[in-house]
Amino acid sequence: MTRPPRPDRQLLLALLVAAAVLLPRAALISRAHSETYDEEYHLSRGARFWSRDLAGVPLNDPPLGEALAAVPLAFADRGRSWTGTLYDHSLRPESALLLTHLWMSVLFLPAIGVAFTWCRRLYGLPSAWLAAALLLVEPTFAAHVPLATLDTLGAGGALIGSFLAWRYFDHPTWPRLFGASAGIACALMLKHTALALLAVAAGYAVLFWVARPLRRREGRAAWRSALPTRAFAVAAALLVGAFTIWALTLFDVSRPHPQDDWGRQTATVPGWLDRPVPGGLYLTALLQGIEHGGEGHHGYLLGERRLTGWWYYFPIVLLYKMPIGIAAVLALGVASLLWHRPRWEEWGLLVPMLAWAGLAMASRVNIGLRHFLPAYLFMLLLGARSLARRPATWAAAVAWGGLIVAVLHVTTYHPDYLSYLNSRRDRPWMAISDSNLDWGQGLKQARAWLEARRVPSDLPVHLLYFGDDSSGRRIRHYLGERVTFALRPGPLPAHGLVIASPVWVAGSYDPGGAYAPLRSLQPIAVIGHSLLVYDLDRP
């Protein structure tokens, strides 16, 4: 009689520690912040996914990630008429937001578990704990894990899909093949950046089917004899992956219909797809995502605006937002190549890092470090090699010391992790912008600031809010009639207080320069490390 496998106590402990960090932090962020610009966008589509009402809806992202984000609210709505906003749910908006943030934090736990497991196999237990700690401490991850958006969900899918693919190539079995194919398909349904997983799988195939045989000096006969089995495995993987995507669309059969947020056709559908097809919902999102990526997005970097982005955008933003302590750990990881030689198995982390870094740096959509998270995640895991296989005492001290320094500095920004900067900088909003600093999350903090300072009721307060046309509802919910708000560039008020998003002050989306006069003024306060307060009556 075989004994049941013993529970992995270290992994369970790591997951418990992660939950003990993620869940209270999510609750504190939810208590302090209003919902961000994009959260209702994704929740509305997730709600419509569960009601099977996505026909004709513009889809810039695959449906699964949005559907997962909407799960707790979709099934907790007593009225069963929820459309995806936080203001037509049977729960209070604050309660609905808290429930969503806790749920999204739980969804990140599998990524922590895989990171811990993979680094332990590669480098040993200390490195596994360091990798998990880096993911928990890093402020951009801390900011985005609780949000009902797809950035950390997509990064987690990238990690898990890569891990499953590496396991298959390292020791091929049919269950591992099916698991890897299904895992990659799930990642593709979370966020379009997971398309790099196809390149990752191809890279692994080259490593295991070409490079390793050459390294072992295997003859051509062995390679040829394995070719039919490998070709069959590729075909089976494609079939399983396609079926998984179809199943995750709830077996949708529809005509791909790419369109933008204004209902205009954005891409030409190939003739063979211009009919109802299985998984048409995913193909609609894919075609629109490709079109959006090709068109680009208004970006801002170091005082310059571009629609097509910069190849060096993410390295520059990392210089502002990567904690110095974490940078020290990554530098030590590079230095560790001198005393701990690279191993073949480390290709499993290096190939995905290169794939997503290349994809991000080639992207024309440069609106936040959040789009670099898949590559950044693998960088952090590779940095954990600094503790591989009994490092010198000084190396361990530098690694854990760097982590402690990062914890101490990141904590000073609590709960404003989204606006984190690694050092004091003069007018950082004139260098980096968009979701690197402000994503519309500061409405509760603006209310608290006004109440704490007892701003006279007869003094006009103007809010230049970074949001969309539906944002008026959330502004009124949190600030009532106390502020006059603008969602688009307009004439600068002449009198009173102005609470301005740094995005508008820098002019990221204001080519006419309506708010350019604010750049020469000194803010009298900064709310939540983000919103800038100006007194227009002060000389």
CORZI-V856571 format. One record per residue. RES is the residue in one small letter. NEAR is the number of other ideal C-beta (glycine too) atoms within 8 Angstrom. D_FIRST is the distance of its C-alpha to the first C-alpha in whole Angstrom. Layout:
# CORZI-V856571
[[RES | NEAR | D_FIRST] [RES | NEAR | D_FIRST]]
This chain:
# CORZI-V856571
[[m | 2 | 0] [t | 3 | 4] [r | 5 | 7] [p | 4 | 9] [p | 4 | 12] [r | 5 | 15] [p | 5 | 18] [d | 6 | 21] [r | 6 | 23] [q | 10 | 26] [l | 10 | 26] [l | 9 | 26] [l | 8 | 29] [a | 14 | 31] [l | 12 | 31] [l | 8 | 32] [v | 10 | 35] [a | 12 | 36] [a | 11 | 36] [a | 8 | 38] [v | 9 | 40] [l | 15 | 40] [l | 11 | 41] [p | 8 | 43] [r | 12 | 45] [a | 14 | 45] [a | 11 | 47] [l | 10 | 49] [i | 13 | 50] [s | 13 | 50] [r | 8 | 53] [a | 10 | 55] [h | 13 | 55] [s | 11 | 56] [e | 12 | 55] [t | 13 | 55] [y | 11 | 57] [d | 9 | 54] [e | 13 | 52] [e | 12 | 54] [y | 9 | 54] [h | 16 | 50] [l | 17 | 50] [s | 11 | 52] [r | 16 | 51] [g | 18 | 47] [a | 14 | 49] [r | 12 | 50] [f | 13 | 47] [w | 9 | 45] [s | 6 | 48] [r | 6 | 49] [d | 6 | 52] [l | 11 | 52] [a | 5 | 54] [g | 5 | 57] [v | 8 | 56] [p | 8 | 57] [l | 12 | 53] [n | 7 | 53] [d | 13 | 49] [p | 14 | 46] [p | 17 | 46] [l | 10 | 42] [g | 15 | 43] [e | 15 | 45] [a | 11 | 43] [l | 11 | 41] [a | 16 | 43] [a | 17 | 45] [v | 10 | 42] [p | 9 | 42] [l | 15 | 46] [a | 11 | 46] [f | 6 | 43] [a | 10 | 45] [d | 12 | 48] [r | 5 | 50] [g | 6 | 53] [r | 5 | 51] [s | 6 | 54] [w | 12 | 52] [t | 8 | 54] [g | 11 | 52] [t | 11 | 55] [l | 10 | 54] [y | 8 | 57] [d | 6 | 57] [h | 12 | 53] [s | 7 | 53] [l | 10 | 52] [r | 5 | 54] [p | 12 | 55] [e | 7 | 53] [s | 8 | 50] [a | 12 | 49] [l | 13 | 50] [l | 11 | 48] [l | 12 | 45] [t | 15 | 45] [h | 15 | 45] [l | 13 | 42] [w | 11 | 40] [m | 16 | 41] [s | 15 | 40] [v | 10 | 36] [l | 10 | 36] [f | 13 | 37] [l | 12 | 34] [p | 9 | 32] [a | 14 | 34] [i | 14 | 34] [g | 11 | 30] [v | 11 | 30] [a | 15 | 33] [f | 16 | 31] [t | 11 | 28] [w | 12 | 30] [c | 14 | 33] [r | 12 | 30] [r | 6 | 29] [l | 13 | 32] [y | 12 | 34] [g | 10 | 31] [l | 7 | 31] [p | 10 | 35] [s | 16 | 36] [a | 17 | 33] [w | 10 | 35] [l | 17 | 38] [a | 15 | 37] [a | 14 | 36] [a | 9 | 39] [l | 14 | 42] [l | 13 | 41] [l | 13 | 41] [v | 13 | 44] [e | 14 | 46] [p | 12 | 49] [t | 14 | 49] [f | 13 | 45] [a | 12 | 46] [a | 11 | 49] [h | 13 | 47] [v | 12 | 44] [p | 13 | 45] [l | 13 | 47] [a | 12 | 47] [t | 13 | 48] [l | 11 | 46] [d | 12 | 46] [t | 14 | 43] [l | 16 | 41] [g | 16 | 42] [a | 14 | 41] [g | 12 | 38] [g | 13 | 37] [a | 17 | 39] [l | 15 | 36] [i | 14 | 33] [g | 16 | 34] [s | 14 | 35] [f | 12 | 32] [l | 13 | 30] [a | 15 | 32] [w | 10 | 32] [r | 11 | 28] [y | 13 | 29] [f | 10 | 31] [d | 8 | 30] [h | 6 | 27] [p | 7 | 28] [t | 7 | 25] [w | 5 | 26] [p | 6 | 24] [r | 12 | 26] [l | 14 | 29] [f | 10 | 29] [g | 11 | 28] [a | 15 | 31] [s | 14 | 33] [a | 11 | 33] [g | 12 | 33] [i | 16 | 36] [a | 14 | 37] [c | 14 | 37] [a | 15 | 38] [l | 14 | 41] [m | 13 | 42] [l | 14 | 42] [k | 13 | 45] [h | 12 | 47] [t | 12 | 46] [a | 14 | 43] [l | 9 | 45] [a | 14 | 45] [l | 15 | 41] [l | 8 | 42] [a | 9 | 44] [v | 14 | 41] [a | 11 | 39] [a | 8 | 41] [g | 10 | 42] [y | 14 | 38] [a | 10 | 38] [v | 9 | 41] [l | 12 | 40] [f | 10 | 37] [w | 10 | 38] [v | 9 | 42] [a | 8 | 42] [r | 10 | 39] [p | 10 | 39] [l | 8 | 43] [r | 6 | 42] [r | 6 | 40] [r | 5 | 42] [e | 7 | 41] [g | 6 | 43] [r | 5 | 44] [a | 6 | 42] [a | 9 | 39] [w | 11 | 40] [r | 7 | 42] [s | 6 | 39] [a | 9 | 37] [l | 8 | 39] [p | 6 | 38] [t | 7 | 35] [r | 9 | 36] [a | 8 | 39] [f | 8 | 36] [a | 10 | 34] [v | 8 | 37] [a | 8 | 38] [a | 11 | 35] [a | 11 | 35] [l | 9 | 39] [l | 8 | 38] [v | 13 | 35] [g | 13 | 37] [a | 10 | 40] [f | 8 | 38] [t | 12 | 36] [i | 13 | 40] [w | 11 | 41] [a | 8 | 38] [l | 12 | 39] [t | 13 | 42] [l | 7 | 41] [f | 7 | 42] [d | 11 | 46] [v | 7 | 48] [s | 11 | 52] [r | 10 | 54] [p | 12 | 54] [h | 9 | 57] [p | 11 | 57] [q | 10 | 60] [d | 10 | 61] [d | 4 | 61] [w | 4 | 65] [g | 6 | 63] [r | 6 | 65] [q | 5 | 63] [t | 10 | 62] [a | 9 | 61] [t | 3 | 61] [v | 11 | 59] [p | 6 | 58] [g | 5 | 59] [w | 5 | 56] [l | 10 | 55] [d | 8 | 58] [r | 6 | 56] [p | 6 | 53] [v | 11 | 50] [p | 7 | 46] [g | 11 | 46] [g | 15 | 49] [l | 12 | 49] [y | 15 | 47] [l | 11 | 50] [t | 13 | 52] [a | 14 | 51] [l | 10 | 50] [l | 13 | 54] [q | 16 | 56] [g | 11 | 53] [i | 10 | 55] [e | 12 | 58] [h | 12 | 58] [g | 11 | 57] [g | 7 | 60] [e | 8 | 62] [g | 12 | 61] [h | 11 | 62] [h | 10 | 64] [g | 16 | 63] [y | 12 | 65] [l | 14 | 65] [l | 6 | 67] [g | 6 | 70] [e | 6 | 69] [r | 9 | 68] [r | 11 | 67] [l | 10 | 65] [t | 5 | 64] [g | 13 | 62] [w | 9 | 62] [w | 6 | 59] [y | 7 | 59] [y | 12 | 59] [f | 14 | 55] [p | 8 | 56] [i | 12 | 59] [v | 14 | 57] [l | 11 | 55] [l | 7 | 58] [y | 13 | 58] [k | 13 | 55] [m | 9 | 52] [p | 14 | 52] [i | 11 | 54] [g | 14 | 51] [i | 16 | 48] [a | 11 | 51] [a | 12 | 51] [v | 18 | 47] [l | 12 | 47] [a | 8 | 50] [l | 14 | 48] [g | 12 | 45] [v | 7 | 48] [a | 8 | 49] [s | 13 | 45] [l | 8 | 46] [l | 4 | 48] [w | 7 | 45] [h | 8 | 42] [r | 4 | 42] [p | 4 | 41] [r | 6 | 38] [w | 5 | 37] [e | 8 | 34] [e | 11 | 37] [w | 9 | 39] [g | 14 | 36] [l | 12 | 38] [l | 10 | 42] [v | 13 | 42] [p | 16 | 41] [m | 12 | 44] [l | 8 | 46] [a | 13 | 46] [w | 15 | 46] [a | 11 | 49] [g | 9 | 51] [l | 12 | 51] [a | 13 | 52] [m | 11 | 55] [a | 6 | 56] [s | 10 | 56] [r | 11 | 59] [v | 11 | 58] [n | 13 | 58] [i | 9 | 58] [g | 9 | 55] [l | 13 | 53] [r | 10 | 50] [h | 13 | 50] [f | 13 | 49] [l | 15 | 46] [p | 15 | 44] [a | 14 | 45] [y | 13 | 46] [l | 15 | 42] [f | 15 | 41] [m | 10 | 44] [l | 14 | 42] [l | 12 | 39] [l | 13 | 41] [g | 15 | 43] [a | 17 | 40] [r | 13 | 39] [s | 16 | 42] [l | 13 | 39] [a | 12 | 37] [r | 6 | 36] [r | 3 | 38] [p | 14 | 41] [a | 6 | 44] [t | 6 | 45] [w | 6 | 48] [a | 13 | 46] [a | 11 | 43] [a | 8 | 46] [v | 12 | 48] [a | 14 | 45] [w | 9 | 44] [g | 10 | 48] [g | 14 | 49] [l | 15 | 46] [i | 9 | 48] [v | 12 | 51] [a | 15 | 50] [v | 10 | 48] [l | 8 | 52] [h | 12 | 54] [v | 15 | 52] [t | 7 | 52] [t | 6 | 55] [y | 12 | 55] [h | 8 | 53] [p | 10 | 53] [d | 11 | 55] [y | 13 | 52] [l | 14 | 53] [s | 12 | 57] [y | 14 | 56] [l | 10 | 58] [n | 10 | 57] [s | 5 | 60] [r | 3 | 64] [r | 8 | 66] [d | 3 | 69] [r | 7 | 69] [p | 10 | 65] [w | 12 | 66] [m | 7 | 68] [a | 10 | 66] [i | 14 | 63] [s | 11 | 62] [d | 13 | 60] [s | 12 | 57] [n | 11 | 57] [l | 13 | 59] [d | 15 | 60] [w | 11 | 58] [g | 14 | 60] [q | 12 | 57] [g | 13 | 60] [l | 13 | 62] [k | 10 | 60] [q | 12 | 62] [a | 16 | 65] [r | 11 | 65] [a | 8 | 64] [w | 11 | 67] [l | 11 | 70] [e | 7 | 69] [a | 6 | 69] [r | 6 | 72] [r | 5 | 74] [v | 8 | 75] [p | 5 | 79] [s | 4 | 78] [d | 3 | 81] [l | 8 | 80] [p | 8 | 79] [v | 13 | 75] [h | 13 | 74] [l | 14 | 70] [l | 13 | 70] [y | 12 | 66] [f | 10 | 64] [g | 10 | 63] [d | 7 | 63] [d | 5 | 65] [s | 9 | 63] [s | 12 | 63] [g | 9 | 66] [r | 9 | 64] [r | 16 | 62] [i | 14 | 65] [r | 9 | 66] [h | 8 | 63] [y | 11 | 63] [l | 13 | 67] [g | 5 | 68] [e | 4 | 72] [r | 7 | 72] [v | 11 | 72] [t | 8 | 74] [f | 11 | 71] [a | 10 | 72] [l | 9 | 69] [r | 4 | 71] [p | 9 | 74] [g | 5 | 77] [p | 4 | 80] [l | 8 | 79] [p | 10 | 80] [a | 4 | 83] [h | 6 | 83] [g | 10 | 80] [l | 12 | 76] [v | 14 | 74] [i | 13 | 70] [a | 14 | 69] [s | 13 | 66] [p | 13 | 66] [v | 14 | 66] [w | 14 | 69] [v | 13 | 71] [a | 12 | 70] [g | 12 | 71] [s | 12 | 68] [y | 8 | 68] [d | 11 | 72] [p | 6 | 74] [g | 5 | 77] [g | 7 | 77] [a | 9 | 78] [y | 13 | 76] [a | 8 | 77] [p | 7 | 79] [l | 12 | 76] [r | 9 | 75] [s | 4 | 78] [l | 7 | 78] [q | 3 | 76] [p | 8 | 73] [i | 7 | 74] [a | 7 | 70] [v | 9 | 67] [i | 12 | 64] [g | 13 | 61] [h | 8 | 61] [s | 15 | 62] [l | 14 | 65] [l | 15 | 69] [v | 14 | 71] [y | 11 | 75] [d | 7 | 78] [l | 10 | 81] [d | 5 | 83] [r | 5 | 83] [p | 1 | 85]]
